């Protein structure tokens, strides 16, 4: 399983994880396309990864959409 992360400290100890700097999202597009999962993307990268490149991300897209907006989080609770 190929994994790509944008935050290396959160993935310490996980095998087969490649680190990509967040600002190199489009320079390293091929590595992202080949990955099975993308771990811990920045909020501004989420839409490009999920809707543009059709990648699976962790945490889920629902977590990003709900957790980034205080109003939506309050409605859910």
C-alpha positions in Angstrom: 0.0 0.0 0.0 1.4 3.4 -1.0 0.8 6.3 1.3 1.6 10.0 0.8 1.6 12.5 3.6 1.8 16.2 3.9 2.6 16.2 7.6 5.5 13.9 8.4 5.4 14.2 12.2 1.9 12.7 12.3 3.1 9.6 10.4 6.2 8.7 12.3 6.5 5.0 12.5 4.2 4.2 9.6 5.9 2.1 6.9 5.8 3.0 3.2 4.8 6.7 3.7 6.3 9.3 1.4 6.4 12.9 2.5 5.6 15.7 0.1 5.7 19.4 1.1 2.3 20.9 0.9 3.3 23.6 -1.5 4.6 20.9 -4.0 1.1 19.4 -4.4 1.1 19.9 -8.2 4.8 19.4 -8.8 4.5 15.9 -7.2 1.2 15.1 -8.9 2.4 11.7 -10.3 3.4 10.4 -6.8 0.0 11.5 -5.5 -1.9 9.8 -8.4 0.0 6.5 -7.7 -0.7 6.6 -4.0 -3.5 4.5 -2.5 -4.2 7.1 0.3 -3.2 10.7 1.0 -2.7 11.4 4.7 -3.3 14.6 6.5 -3.7 17.1 3.6 -4.0 20.8 4.3 -7.5 22.2 4.2 -6.8 24.1 0.9 -5.7 20.9 -0.8 -8.8 18.8 0.1 -11.0 19.8 -2.9 -8.2 19.3 -5.4 -7.3 15.9 -4.1 -10.9 14.5 -3.6 -12.8 16.0 -6.4 -10.0 16.7 -8.9 -7.7 13.7 -8.5 -10.3 11.3 -7.0 -8.0 10.3 -4.1 -8.9 8.8 -0.8 -7.8 11.0 2.1 -7.4 10.6 5.8 -9.2 12.1 7.8 -12.3 11.9 5.6 -13.7 14.7 3.5 -16.7 14.8 5.8 -14.4 15.5 8.7 -12.8 18.4 6.9 -16.0 19.9 5.8 -17.7 19.6 9.2 -14.7 20.4 11.4 -13.5 23.5 9.5 -16.7 25.4 9.8 -17.9 26.4 13.3 -21.5 27.0 12.2 -21.8 23.5 10.6 -20.2 21.9 13.6 -22.7 23.6 15.9 -25.6 22.4 13.7 -24.3 18.9 13.8 -24.0 18.8 17.6 
